[in-house]
Amino acid sequence: MQNTMDLQFEAINEDVPGSKWRRVFDRHWPAYSRWFERDGIRTRPTHSMSLKALQTYMPKLLPTYEAVVATAGGGDLEARFLSMWCPPFYVGGCSQAIVTGAEPSLIRNYDYSPRLLQGTWLSSRFNGKRVVAVVDCLWGVLDGINEDGLAVSLAFGGRTAAGEGFGVPIVLRYVLEFASTTAEAVAMLRNIPVHMSYSIALIDRKGKHATVYVNPDRPVEVMERRVSTNHQPGLEWAWYAETTNSVEREAAVEKLLSTYGSIKEVLSGFQRPPIYQTHYGRRCGTLYTAVYRPFDASVELVWPGSVWRQSCADFHDEVRTLRFNDEEFGGLSPGHQPITASS
């Protein structure tokens, strides 16, 4: 008999942290707290250290951070976790493509274990600007867009280096809250330390784009490359690149962009191997494809046979459930259906 697992995606529209966000916190906090304390709580920075880091590098985000912590109950452990300052090391997969031309867009596959995805799609206005993002670590950003048409996504950079810095989801939260253009986002990324290596894809409403390589142990590198997977130039961690098919996926995305010019055609390629992956047992199966369109600040989450569209101007609470087969069979079960929306 085939084993399956249901994965819930919940879309939440809440301008500032409130009862909806608290419900998400209560659901996921037990797992997040176990992960945060896995090496012993004394290995994690204190609240005062975390607060000082935010004050130094992202001071404009402090009021939002304080509101999030208060909504979570104001505890010391919660405050330390929510700062995302020097969290535990973790890795994931991803493929990213920046489409230029008549209709600029950012297309990405998020590859990870279905057991570890938070599955929250949050529309917020924490600092006066509408931001729509797939959330990680309860309020950080895996990928997202703001009402100014700036879109951003992350991919693990395929290096074992670790250091003193922030988990990149909170950095991308900062970018979407306070930047309007790719140039402004790049300036922020140059000045905020990160604890691991990541490749960050950016595109704005004018089609200005960049791939930014951030690392804990060397300066930020900015390139106009339009493709990134799970290795940076040099391919330092060969085992990880091989395990996640990073080089093969990069070549496939490059071929897509050189062969096709439309979003539809590129998106179709993202729904097929080798870009679309089903190695869920190795934490590198595709959990969703996101298509960000800066012109109208909209986004679609896409699965085989299913598209879920939202935008900064029109975002609705809803819950959808996807069914995954186990790693022996791989992939999404056919005919996955949304369940009744919650409001």
N, C-alpha and C positions, 0 to 999 in steps of 0.2 A: 504494500500500500504506500502511496506517495505521501510524504510529509509536506505540509504547507505551513506558511506563517503569514498572518495578516499584519499589514503595516498601515497605520492611520496617519493621514495628513489632515491637519486642522488649520483652516484659515480664520484668523482673528483680526478684527478691526477695532482697535482701541488706541485712542490718541496718546494717552499717558498710562503708565502702569496702574492697573486697577484689578477688579475682580476676575476678569477673563485671564489676565496674565498670571494672577495668583493661582488660578485653577491649574494652569500649565505648570507652574512652579511646583505645586503640591504633587502633581503626577510624576514629575521627573526628578525631583530633588533627591529621593532615596538613592537612585542609581548614580546621579552626579556626585553626591557626597561620598559614596563609596569609592568612586574613581579618584576624586580629589585627595582622599586620605589613604590611598592604596600603598604609598611608600612611608606612611606615618605622618601625622599632622605636623610634627616638628620640622619636616623637610619643606613645608610650604611657608612662604613669607607671612609675616604677621599682618594684621589689619593696618597698623600704622605704616608699615613698609609699602603695602599696596596702595594706600591712600596717597602717600608721598609720591609714588610713581605716577599716579594719575594726575596729581597736581603739577608735576613737572612736565609731563609729555602731552597730556590731553585735558588741560584745565577746563575747557569749555564743556566737556562731557560730565563734569562733576555733579551738577544739579540732577542730571538724568540718573547717574549712578546712585546718588543718594536716594532718589525716589524709588529706584528699583530695589535697593537694599531694604528700604522701609516697607515696601509692599511685600517683600519676602519675609518680614518679621523682625528685621534688624539685628539678627544674631551675628556673632563674630565669625563663625565658620562660613555662613552665607555671604557676608561682606567680603571675606578673603577670596572666596570662589568667584563671586560676581565681578571682581576687579580684573580677573583673568591675568594677573601679574604672576609670571613664572609658574604656570600650571604644569601638570605632568606631561611628559613626552607622549605624543600620539601621532599616528600616520593614517593616511587615506589615499584614495585614488581620485582622478578627475581628468577630463579632457575639455579644453577650452578653445573656441574659435571666435575671432573677431571678424565680422563680415563688414566690409566697407562698400562704398558705392552709393547707389540711389537711395537705399534704405539701410543705414548702418544698424548693426545688431551685435549682440553677444550671445553665443550659443554655448552651453556647457552641459556635460554629463557629470553628475555627482555619483561617484562609485565608492561604496562603503558596505558595511554589514547592515542588513535591515534591522537587526537586533539593537543597533547602536544609534540609529537615526532618531533625533528628537521629533521631526515631522511637524514643526510649527511654521506656518506661513503668516507673518505678522505685518499688518499695516498700521503704522504709528505716525504720530506727529509730536515727538518728544521735544523738539526745539523749533517748532513752527514750520518745519518743512516735512512734507509727506514722504515717508520712506516705506517701501514694500520690500520685504526680504524674507528668505528662508533662514530660519534662526538656528544657531548652535549655542551651547552653553547658556541657554535660557534667554539671552538677549543679544548675543553676538550675531554676526552675519556670515553665512556661507556664500551667498550671492544675493544681489538685490539691485534696486534702482530707486532714485529719488525723483521728485516732481520736476526737477530741472533737467531730467533726461540723462543723468550720469549713472551708468551701469558698471557693476564690479562683480568679480567672482574670484575664488581662490582655488589653487591646486597645490597639494604638498609638493615641495621642491626636490624630494629624492636625495636628501643628505642627512647624515646622522648627527650633524653638529647641533648642539643645544647650548643655550646661554641665558643670560639675564634679560628678560624682555616680556612683552605681552603675548598672550595667545592672539593670533591674527584676527579671529572673529570680532574682537572688540575694536581692533584698529579699523576694520572695514565698517563697523558701526559708526565710528568717528568720521570716517571719510564721507559716508552717505549723509550724515547729519549736517556737515559743515562745508562740504565742497560742492561746486556746481559744474566744474569742468575737469577734464583729464589732467590739465596742467596743475590745477589746485590740489587734486588728489595726489599726484606725484610728489609735490612739495611736502605734503603731510607725511607720505610714506618714507621720505628721505630722513625724517627727523624723529620717528617713533621706533624704539627698539623692539624686536620680536624675539621670541624664545626658540623658534625653529625656522627652517627654510621653507619659503613659499614662492610660488609664481602667481602673480596677481594680474588679471586681465582687466583693462579699463577701456571704456568708450563713452563719449559724450554726444550730445545732440548734434553738434557740428561735425561728427565723424572723427574727431581727434581721438587717437587711441594709443595705447602703450601696453607692453607687458613688462611688469616690474618684478625683478628678482630681489626678494628681501631675505636676509640671512642674519643669524645672531653673531657671526664672527667675521663679517667682511662688509664693505660698503654696499649700499643699494645700487643695482644696475638697472638702467632703463633702456628698453629696446623697442623698436617699432614692429617687432615680430607679432604675427597675428595668431599663432598657434602655440599652445603650451599643454604639456601633459604632466608626468611626474618625474621629470629630471630637468635640471638646469644645464646650461652649456658646460660640457666637460664630462657629464654622466659619471658621477663619483660613486654612486651606490649601485653597482651593476646587478647585484642579486635582486634588489627591490625593483629595478627597472624591468628585469626579466620576469619577475613574479607578476607584475601588473601590466605587462605588455606595453610599457610606456613608449618605447621606441617605435613599435609597430603602430600604436595608436597615433603617435605624432605624424608618422609618414602618411597614414590614412587621412588624417585631417588636412594635412598639407595638400594632398592630392585632391581632396574635395574642393578646397578653396581655389586651387589652380584650374580646376575643370569646370566648376559651376559658379555662377554669380548670384543666384537667388537664395533667399533664406529657405524656401521650401526644399530645394535640392540639397542644400547643406544639412538641413534638419533630417532629411530622409537618411543620409549617410550616418548621422549620429544614432539612428535607431537600428543600425546593423553592425555585426562584428566586422573588424576587431574593436571599433570604437565603443559599441554597445557590448558590455561584458556581463557574464552571468556567474562569475566565481564568488558567490556570496559567502561560501565557507572560508574563503581567503580574504574576506573583507574588501573585495574589489569588484563587486557586482554593481551594475548601474541601477540606482534607486529612482532617479528622475532625470529628465532632460529639461533645462530651462532655456527659454528664448526671450531675451530682453530687447525691447525696441525703444530706443531713446526718443524718437520723434513724438510718440504719444505717451511716453513713460508707462508702457504696458509690459506685461510678462505673461508667458504661457508656460505652465508645467505640462510636460508631454510624456506619455507612456504609449506603448504600442496600442493603437486603436482608441486612444483617449487624450483629449486636450482640455486643460483647465485654464481659462484666461481670467486675469485680473488686471487692474491698472491703478495708478495713483489716484485717478479721478473717480474710479468706480470699483470698489473692493467690497466683497460681501463675505460675511461669516459662513463657513460651510465645513463639513467633514467628509472626507472621502477615504475609503479603505481599499488598499491594494493587496492582492494575495500573491505571495512568492512561493515558488517551489523550493525544496531544499537543494543543497549544493550538488547532489548527485544528478539531479535533472536540470537545475539552473533555470533562471528566467522568471518572468512574470507569468502567472497562469492566464490563459486566454479568457476574455470576457469579464475582466474585473469591473466592478460596478461601484458607483458612489453609494454610500448609505445616506440616510436622511440628514439633511443639514441641521446643525445646531445654531441657535441664535441667542 
